[in-house]
Amino acid sequence: MTATSHPYERIDLRTSSEIKELIVRAASTAGVSLSAFLIACAQERAKQILAESETLTLSPRDWDAFFTALDNTDKPRPKLQASATEYLEWRNSQDAR
């Protein structure tokens, strides 16, 4: 007999009876099951937290500094150029083998 895989993961929670009662009442008022309510709320909050941590918000002054830095990327970088040249020479020597 083969084992069947479950499409869902399980999350176990422990809470006080007061918090559980509050959540059960809210789920009932929303007309959804306790599980559906908890998943929807947790998912929405997770999205908010990740959006806040993955979004860069700059003031107008910071935007100007950012764009100025981007505009100045064409400055000569001797060490970077030397490394790139060295790499290309090494790669060409590898290809010649």
N, C-alpha and C positions, 0 to 999 in steps of 0.2 A: 504494500500500500504506500503510495507516495504522499508526502506531506504537502498540504496546500499552503500557499503563502497568503497572508492577509494584506489587503491593499492599504490598510491604515495602520498607523503607529498609535500606541496608547500613551497617554499622559495621565499620571496619577497625581492628585492634589489633596492636600490636607488643609483645612481651614476651620475657623471657629463656627459654631452653629449660627451665630448672628450674621456673619458674612455669607454663609451658605443661604440662609433665609433671604437675605437681601438680594442675592444673585438669582435665586429661584423665583422670587417675586418679579424681578425685572424681566427675566426670561418669559415668565407667564404673561406679563403685561405686553411684551413684544410679540407674543403668540408663537414662540419658538421653543424648542427643547432646551434644556439646560446645556447640553453639549454644544448645540448649534450656537447658542448665545455666547458661551465661553470662547469657542473657536473664532466667531466673528469679531468679538471684542479684542481678543488677543492678536488676531491677524491685523486688524486695523491699527492697533497701537504699535505693533512691530513695524508696519509700513511707515508710520509717522517717525518712529525713532530712527529707522534706517535712512529715510529721506533727509532728516535733519543732519545725520552724521555724514551723508554722502553728497551733500549740497554745499557748495561754496558760495557764500554771500559776502560781497565786498561793498564797501562804501564807495562813493564816487572818487574820492582821493585814492583809495586802494586800487580801483579799476585803472585809473590813470597810471599809477606806478606799475601795475601789471602789464599794461600795453606798452609802456615805455621800455620795460625790460624785454618784452618780445621784439620790439623794434630794434633793440641793440644787440640782437643775437648774431649779427654779422661781423662782430669784432673778431680780429685774428686770435686764434687759440693755438699758439705754437706747440704746446705739449700734445694737444689733441691731434694736430696735424702730423706731428712726428710719430705718434702711436699709430695713426691710420696708415702712414707710409710704411712703417715697419711691418704692420700686419699684411699689407698688400705684397710687400717683398717676400714675406714668409709664405704667403699663400701661392704666389707665383712659383716659388722654389718647390713647393709641395706638388703643384700641378706638373712641373717639369720632370718629376720622377717617373 
